[in-house]
Amino acid sequence: MMMIVSVAAVAALGLVLGWLLGLASQWLGATVDPVVERITEALPGSQCGQCGYPGCAQAAAAVAAGSAPVTLCPPGGRAVAEKLAEIIGTAFDPGNVPDRGPLLARVRTDYCIGCSRCIKSCPTDAILGATKQLHVVLGEACIGCGACAEVCPTGGIDLEGIPVTLRNWRWHKPGLGKA
């Protein structure tokens, strides 16, 4: 009986506090700029930091404020830069941005010495291995930022394009002429 009373008291307390938090979020909620929100949705969301900002939300705020160029996202490449330029309504010169496509890190087994520096530098924990053991990159988690390749003392990590297979091949839509 005492256990039922305790569970009911904790449940009631949780419901009351949850209700109060819901009311507080409606009254005290922060307003979000819709342009910043659209830019954040257009960015990859990998939080890799290659743009010089700690995350994609901070990068989106800088692009919306005009303090960062639309070409700030290396993993996004040309497609993201075009989308950002469209959102903020600026002209975009695609000649300045190389269209390298998505990249993945690959460990060359003959060069890996098991130093574990790549594991510590990977922002998405895409590298598996242990000290003095061979390391492996998980392709599903790798964002192609190149942080692991920069810290590898032997140069044993390369960034390669994603090979086209039946699972990732996409039919490119033809360009629609605008009259």
C-alpha positions in Angstrom: 0.0 0.0 0.0 2.8 2.4 0.9 4.4 1.7 -2.5 1.3 2.7 -4.4 1.0 5.9 -2.5 4.7 6.7 -3.3 4.3 6.0 -7.0 1.1 8.1 -7.1 2.8 11.0 -5.4 5.7 10.9 -7.8 3.4 10.7 -10.8 1.3 13.6 -9.6 4.4 15.7 -8.9 5.6 14.9 -12.5 2.3 15.8 -14.0 2.1 19.1 -12.2 5.7 20.1 -12.9 5.3 19.1 -16.6 2.2 21.2 -16.8 4.0 24.2 -15.3 6.9 23.8 -17.7 4.5 23.7 -20.6 2.9 27.0 -19.5 6.3 28.6 -18.9 7.5 27.6 -22.4 4.4 29.3 -23.9 4.8 32.5 -22.0 8.6 32.7 -21.9 9.4 30.9 -25.2 12.1 32.5 -27.4 11.2 33.7 -30.8 13.1 32.1 -33.6 13.9 34.0 -36.8 12.2 32.0 -39.7 15.2 32.7 -42.0 17.6 31.2 -39.5 15.3 28.2 -39.1 15.2 27.6 -42.9 19.0 28.0 -43.1 19.5 25.5 -40.3 17.2 23.0 -42.1 19.2 23.4 -45.3 22.6 22.7 -43.6 23.7 19.0 -43.2 23.3 19.1 -39.4 26.5 17.1 -38.8 27.9 19.7 -36.3 31.4 19.0 -37.6 32.8 22.5 -37.1 34.5 22.8 -40.5 32.9 26.1 -41.1 34.5 27.7 -38.0 31.4 27.7 -35.9 30.6 25.2 -33.1 27.4 23.9 -34.8 25.1 24.3 -37.7 22.7 26.6 -35.7 25.4 29.1 -35.0 26.5 29.0 -38.7 22.9 29.5 -39.8 22.7 32.6 -37.6 25.9 34.0 -39.0 24.7 33.5 -42.6 21.4 35.1 -41.8 23.2 38.1 -40.2 25.5 38.4 -43.3 28.7 37.9 -41.3 29.4 34.5 -43.0 29.3 33.6 -46.7 26.9 31.0 -48.1 29.9 28.9 -49.1 30.9 28.2 -45.4 29.8 24.5 -45.3 32.5 22.2 -46.9 30.5 19.0 -46.4 27.4 20.5 -48.0 29.3 21.7 -51.1 27.8 23.5 -54.0 24.2 22.2 -53.4 24.0 23.6 -49.9 25.6 26.9 -51.0 23.0 27.3 -53.7 20.2 26.6 -51.3 21.5 29.1 -48.8 21.8 31.8 -51.4 18.3 31.1 -52.5 17.0 31.4 -48.9 18.7 34.7 -48.1 18.2 36.1 -51.6 21.7 36.7 -52.8 23.5 36.0 -56.0 25.7 32.9 -56.0 28.6 32.2 -58.3 29.0 28.4 -58.5 32.5 28.7 -60.0 34.0 29.5 -56.6 32.8 26.3 -54.9 34.2 23.0 -56.0 31.6 20.3 -56.3 33.5 17.4 -54.8 30.5 15.4 -53.8 30.2 13.5 -50.5 33.4 12.0 -49.1 34.3 9.2 -46.7 37.4 8.6 -44.7 39.2 5.3 -45.5 42.0 3.9 -43.3 44.9 2.4 -45.3 45.8 -0.7 -43.3 49.4 -0.8 -44.2 50.0 2.7 -42.7 47.8 2.5 -39.5 50.0 2.2 -36.4 47.1 2.3 -33.9 47.9 5.7 -32.3 44.2 6.5 -31.7 44.6 10.2 -32.7 41.9 9.8 -35.4 39.4 8.4 -32.9 39.8 11.4 -30.6 39.4 13.9 -33.4 36.3 12.4 -35.1 33.2 14.5 -34.3 30.8 11.7 -35.1 32.6 8.7 -33.5 32.8 7.1 -36.9 36.2 5.4 -36.2 36.5 2.1 -34.3 39.6 0.7 -32.9 41.9 0.6 -29.9 45.4 1.7 -29.1 48.0 -0.3 -31.0 45.2 -2.0 -33.0 44.0 -1.4 -36.6 41.3 1.2 -37.0 38.2 1.1 -39.2 35.9 3.9 -40.4 32.1 3.3 -40.2 30.8 4.6 -43.5 27.3 5.2 -42.2 28.6 7.6 -39.5 31.4 9.3 -41.4 30.6 12.9 -42.6 33.8 13.3 -44.6 35.1 16.3 -42.6 38.7 15.2 -42.8 39.6 15.9 -39.2 41.0 12.3 -38.8 43.2 12.7 -41.9 44.7 15.9 -40.5 45.8 14.4 -37.3 47.1 11.0 -38.6 50.9 11.0 -38.2 51.5 8.5 -40.9 49.1 9.9 -43.6 47.2 6.6 -43.4 43.7 8.1 -43.8 42.4 9.2 -47.2 39.2 11.0 -48.1 37.6 9.2 -51.0 34.3 9.8 -52.9 31.4 7.5 -52.1 31.3 4.7 -54.6 28.1 4.5 -56.6 26.1 1.3 -55.9 22.6 0.2 -56.5 21.6 1.4 -53.0 22.9 5.0 -53.3 22.5 5.7 -57.0 20.0 8.5 -57.8 18.6 9.5 -61.2 19.5 13.1 -61.8 16.5 15.2 -62.7 16.8 17.2 -65.9 17.0 21.0 -65.5 13.8 22.7 -66.0 14.0 25.7 -68.3 12.7 28.9 -66.9 10.9 31.2 -69.4 
